[in-house]
Amino acid sequence: MRDLNLITLCQGMVAIKNNAVELLDDAKLLRANGRLARAYATAYMACEENGKISILQGAAVQIILGRPLDWKSIGKRFRSHDSKASQFMAIANAIPILESAIKKRKANVALELVLAKATVGVTEGPKLFQKRNASMYCDFINGVFQRPSDVITGDVVDAMIVVAEANIRVATLLASESAEEIAKRLTESSSPERHDFLMSSMHNFLNKLHPDPIPENEDK
């Protein structure tokens, strides 16, 4: 993945959204038929697929702003389970706050609250990959071989389906149009000032959480 143009990135967003919707539909069919472990795995895959959309959108905005892109880094994030899990859990945690504000017709939402919820999601996301594996493969735990059906419960599946549904709602807002329409909307709504404000806000928030920087010579 390198040197992609704006339209190609937007085409990717549409394809990813459509595939995520299909995966979530499959997960619900599996859940309805009592195939809990596979339902969880498929709902998780719908979430991971959705996690790619914000990665591509971020690259699209950088192109619009005329800023250089590290395509190697973008490619790694696009294929990284941890990166995608961080993306989809950040969305799942933050979107209820925004939806509640819209429902109550609030003019403003506390940015720090949204960032706090999103940051928790970023931390939680990668931890879910172990359960995704447990929903697909047998493992040897505490001296016993366990099948996925021994580990995955209905409550666990339902919780992941809720996460997937939240991500689909966001994906529908971001990528329900044609690639050309998405490119037009992003171009009209993107500005260096807005981008830099959001990046600065996130940077400042993270600095409050971790005020002591890691020394350059210390292993990360």
Sequence and secondary structure as in RCSB ss.txt:
>XXXX:A:sequence
MRDLNLITLCQGMVAIKNNAVELLDDAKLLRANGRLARAYATAYMACEENGKISILQGAAVQIILGRPLDWKSIG
KRFRSHDSKASQFMAIANAIPILESAIKKRKANVALELVLAKATVGVTEGPKLFQKRNASMYCDFINGVFQRPSD
VITGDVVDAMIVVAEANIRVATLLASESAEEIAKRLTESSSPERHDFLMSSMHNFLNKLHPDPIPENEDK
>XXXX:A:secstr
  S  HHHHHHHHHHHHHHHHHHHHHHHHHHHTT HHHHHHHHHHHHHHHHHHHHHHHHHHHHHTT    HHHHH
HHHH HHHHHHHHHHHHHHHHHHHHHHHTT S   HHHHHHHHHHHHHHGGGGHHHHHHTTS EEETTEEE HHH
H  HHHHHHHHHHHHHHHHHHHHHHSS HHHHHHHHHHH  HHHHHHHHHHHHHHHHHHS S   TTS  
